[in-house]
């Protein structure tokens, strides 16, 4: 009897874990091209021109005039959504459709900024990441 339990218990646990993941869904949406440090590694402050940056990265979302030159800003939006419905596990055994949903949505606008002098040569560049994390509110509580 112990041998049967030892053989079937891992399989039973695996089935329960797999079934619980069937009630999960994760979605990620990105608007505009997400820029990474590898994408902007070609920029050398003091040598690279704004024309070269625009040729490689495309047109910036905004060009802002400043006292010391121009600021070109590239924005990209990152949306993450995840949801777990623990009520899905009880669906086969109940006449009603129970829902016990835990979900979270995170939305952040990240920026890459290029600072140029009046001669349109890049002086500085850097990322601005949205660091504010949304609070976790389990539903239906």
C-alpha positions in Angstrom: 0.0 0.0 0.0 2.8 2.4 0.9 4.4 1.7 -2.5 1.2 2.7 -4.3 0.9 5.9 -2.3 4.6 6.8 -3.0 4.1 6.4 -6.7 0.7 8.2 -7.1 1.2 11.1 -4.7 3.8 13.0 -6.9 1.5 12.5 -9.9 -1.5 13.7 -7.9 0.3 16.8 -6.7 1.5 17.6 -10.2 -2.1 17.4 -11.6 -3.4 19.7 -8.8 -0.6 22.2 -9.5 -1.3 22.1 -13.3 -5.0 22.5 -12.7 -4.5 25.5 -10.5 -2.4 27.2 -13.2 -5.2 26.9 -15.7 -7.1 29.5 -13.7 -4.2 32.0 -14.2 -3.5 34.5 -17.0 -0.7 37.0 -17.4 -0.8 39.8 -20.0 2.0 42.2 -21.0 1.4 45.1 -23.4 4.2 47.4 -24.6 3.5 50.5 -26.7 6.4 52.0 -28.7 9.7 50.1 -28.9 11.1 49.4 -25.4 14.6 50.8 -25.3 17.4 49.0 -23.4 21.0 50.0 -22.6 22.1 47.7 -25.4 20.0 49.7 -27.9 21.6 53.0 -26.9 25.2 51.7 -26.4 26.2 53.5 -29.7 25.7 56.9 -28.1 29.0 58.5 -27.1 28.6 61.8 -25.2 30.5 64.6 -26.9 30.8 62.7 -30.3 27.3 61.4 -31.3 25.0 63.8 -33.0 21.2 64.0 -32.6 20.9 63.1 -36.3 22.7 59.8 -35.6 20.4 59.1 -32.7 17.3 59.8 -34.7 18.6 57.6 -37.5 19.1 54.6 -35.2 16.2 55.1 -32.7 13.6 56.9 -34.8 11.8 60.2 -34.2 11.6 61.2 -30.5 8.2 61.7 -28.9 9.2 65.2 -27.8 11.9 67.8 -28.5 12.1 70.4 -25.8 14.2 73.6 -26.0 16.4 74.3 -23.0 18.9 77.0 -22.0 21.8 74.6 -22.7 20.4 73.0 -25.9 17.7 70.5 -26.7 16.2 67.5 -24.9 14.9 64.6 -27.0 12.6 62.3 -25.1 11.6 58.8 -26.2 8.7 57.3 -24.2 7.5 53.7 -24.0 4.6 52.3 -22.1 4.7 49.0 -20.2 1.5 47.4 -19.0 1.4 44.2 -17.0 -1.7 42.4 -15.8 -2.0 39.2 -13.9 -5.0 37.4 -12.6 -5.5 34.2 -10.6 -9.0 32.7 -10.2 -8.9 30.2 -7.3 -12.6 29.6 -7.7 -11.8 27.8 -11.0 -10.7 24.8 -9.0 -14.2 24.3 -7.5 -16.0 24.6 -10.9 -16.4 20.9 -11.6 -18.0 20.3 -8.1 -20.4 23.2 -7.7 -23.6 24.2 -9.6 -22.7 27.8 -9.5 -19.6 29.4 -11.1 -17.5 30.6 -8.0 -15.0 33.3 -8.4 -12.2 34.0 -6.1 -10.0 36.4 -8.1 -6.7 38.0 -7.2 -5.5 40.4 -9.8 -2.9 43.2 -10.2 -2.3 45.7 -12.9 0.9 47.7 -13.3 1.1 50.6 -15.8 4.3 52.6 -16.2 5.6 55.1 -18.7 9.4 54.9 -19.0 11.5 57.5 -20.8 14.9 57.7 -22.5 16.2 61.2 -22.7 19.0 62.6 -24.8 20.5 66.0 -23.9 22.2 67.9 -26.7 24.2 71.2 -26.8 23.3 74.0 -29.2 25.5 72.3 -31.9 23.2 69.2 -31.7 25.9 67.0 -30.2 24.8 64.6 -27.4 26.0 65.8 -24.0 24.2 63.3 -21.7 21.7 60.5 -22.0 19.8 58.4 -19.5 16.7 56.4 -18.7 13.9 57.5 -16.4 12.0 54.5 -15.1 8.7 54.7 -13.3 9.5 53.3 -9.9 6.0 53.7 -8.3 4.5 50.3 -7.7 0.7 50.0 -7.6 -0.8 48.7 -4.3 -2.1 45.1 -4.2 -5.8 45.0 -3.9 -7.2 41.4 -3.9 -10.7 41.2 -5.4 -13.5 40.6 -4.1 -12.3 41.9 -0.7 
